[in-house]
Amino acid sequence: MQSRPEMVDTRRDEASARTLKAFWSNVGRERMRDGATGRWAYTVCAVSEEQLARLEALQQAMFKQMRAIIAEPEPATAVALLNLQIVRLDEPDA
């Protein structure tokens, strides 16, 4: 019987979490650049603060739904990177 790996929370602290997010974002970028199979999409847009808040809430809800699907008791037959980003482009770099 195949066992499912558990999800691991790797957020020890903010700096470590940011380092891991950057690493996995880079993995996705490299895979896209190299022509890997995947679903890639982006939108660069101008929105109001209220719209941005709605988009962030939608992203958070979608992430929770994805985590719920991942937790379902199905046999694991694939490994995937799910990377969801909303980045403000109108603010200076931190």
Secondary structure, 3 states (H helix, E strand, C coil): CCCCCCCCCCCCCHHHHHHHHHHHHHHHHHHHHCCCCCCCCCCCCCCCHHHHHHHHHHHHHHHHHHHHHHCCCCCCCCCCCCCCCCCCCCCCCC
